[in-house]
Amino acid sequence: QVQLVESGGGLVQPGGSLRLSCAASGSIFSVYAMGWYRQAPGKQRDWVAAITSGGSTRYHDSVKGRFTISRDNAKNTVYLQMNSLKPEDTAVYYCNTLPFNNRYWGQGTQGTVSS
């Protein structure tokens, strides 16, 4: 069983930055590929970024060059550094395994980009 807790969201102006964290507990975190997902108001939840157990990464085109995913297996934590934020990045951000498992969704963390 995996339990995931997201943190680090907040309110920032366009062009600002946020760093999200996802702390995992339970099963053997280090063997999972992990992903960040987001859900904007009135929209479906979408995948944003992914990182394999070995550290390979990939990104949705909408965030490529602005967001960076990383992980610290010793701390059972996945991070999402978000730079050059835009109003359309406003969403609740979640982490989960990749592919996701519906049993692992946490409460997410709200990121709001607004002037």
C-alpha positions as CSV (number, residue, x, y, z in Angstrom):
1,Q,0.0,0.0,0.0
2,V,1.2,3.5,-0.8
3,Q,0.1,6.7,0.9
4,L,0.9,10.0,-0.8
5,V,0.8,13.5,0.8
6,E,1.3,16.6,-1.4
7,S,2.4,20.0,-0.2
8,G,3.9,23.3,-1.3
9,G,1.1,24.9,-3.2
10,G,0.1,28.5,-2.8
11,L,-0.7,31.8,-4.6
12,V,1.9,33.3,-6.9
13,Q,1.9,36.0,-9.6
14,P,2.4,35.1,-13.3
15,G,6.1,34.4,-13.9
16,G,6.6,33.2,-10.3
17,S,7.6,29.8,-9.0
18,L,6.4,27.1,-6.7
19,R,8.0,23.9,-5.5
20,L,5.7,21.0,-4.8
21,S,6.6,18.0,-2.7
22,C,5.0,14.6,-2.5
23,A,5.9,12.4,0.5
24,A,5.3,8.7,0.1
25,S,4.9,6.2,2.9
26,G,4.1,2.5,2.9
27,S,5.4,0.3,0.1
28,I,8.7,0.2,-1.6
29,F,8.6,3.7,-3.1
30,S,11.9,3.6,-4.9
31,V,10.8,1.0,-7.5
32,Y,7.8,3.0,-8.7
33,A,7.7,5.4,-11.6
34,M,6.0,8.5,-10.3
35,G,4.0,11.2,-11.8
36,W,2.5,14.6,-11.1
37,Y,-1.0,15.3,-12.3
38,R,-3.2,18.4,-12.1
39,Q,-6.9,19.2,-12.3
40,A,-8.1,22.7,-13.2
41,P,-11.6,23.9,-12.3
42,G,-14.2,22.2,-14.5
43,K,-11.6,20.0,-16.3
44,Q,-10.4,16.5,-16.1
45,R,-7.3,15.5,-14.2
46,D,-4.3,15.4,-16.6
47,W,-0.8,14.1,-16.4
48,V,2.0,16.8,-16.1
49,A,5.3,15.1,-15.5
50,A,6.8,11.7,-14.8
51,I,10.0,10.2,-13.5
52,T,11.1,6.6,-13.5
53,S,12.8,4.8,-10.7
54,G,16.1,5.4,-12.4
55,G,15.5,9.1,-12.8
56,S,14.5,9.5,-16.4
57,T,11.9,12.2,-16.9
58,R,9.3,13.4,-19.4
59,Y,6.9,16.2,-19.5
60,H,3.6,17.3,-21.0
61,D,4.2,19.8,-23.8
62,S,2.4,22.5,-22.0
63,V,5.0,22.5,-19.1
64,K,8.2,21.5,-21.0
65,G,11.1,23.8,-20.2
66,R,9.2,25.4,-17.2
67,F,8.7,22.4,-14.8
68,T,11.2,20.0,-13.4
69,I,10.4,16.7,-11.7
70,S,12.9,15.1,-9.4
71,R,12.9,12.4,-6.7
72,D,14.9,11.6,-3.5
73,N,14.4,7.9,-2.9
74,A,16.2,8.1,0.5
75,K,13.5,10.5,1.6
76,N,10.6,8.8,-0.3
77,T,9.8,12.2,-1.8
78,V,9.0,13.4,-5.3
79,Y,9.3,17.1,-6.2
80,L,7.9,19.4,-8.9
81,Q,9.7,22.7,-9.4
82,M,7.4,25.0,-11.4
83,N,8.9,28.2,-12.9
84,S,7.6,30.8,-15.2
85,L,4.1,30.1,-14.0
86,K,1.1,31.1,-16.1
87,P,-2.6,31.6,-15.0
88,E,-3.5,28.4,-17.0
89,D,-1.2,26.5,-14.6
90,T,-3.8,27.1,-11.8
91,A,-5.0,23.7,-10.6
92,V,-5.0,21.2,-7.8
93,Y,-1.8,19.2,-8.2
94,Y,-1.5,15.5,-7.2
95,C,1.2,12.9,-7.3
96,N,0.6,9.2,-8.0
97,T,2.4,6.3,-9.5
98,L,2.7,6.0,-13.2
99,P,0.4,4.6,-14.5
100,F,-1.8,6.0,-11.7
101,N,-3.6,3.8,-9.2
102,N,-6.9,5.1,-8.0
103,R,-6.3,3.8,-4.5
104,Y,-3.3,6.2,-4.1
105,W,-4.9,9.6,-4.8
106,G,-4.3,12.1,-2.0
107,Q,-5.9,15.4,-1.3
108,G,-3.6,17.3,-3.6
109,T,-2.2,20.8,-3.2
110,Q,-3.7,24.0,-4.7
111,G,-1.5,26.1,-6.9
112,T,-3.0,29.4,-8.0
113,V,-1.4,31.8,-10.5
114,S,-3.0,35.2,-10.5
115,S,-2.1,38.9,-10.4
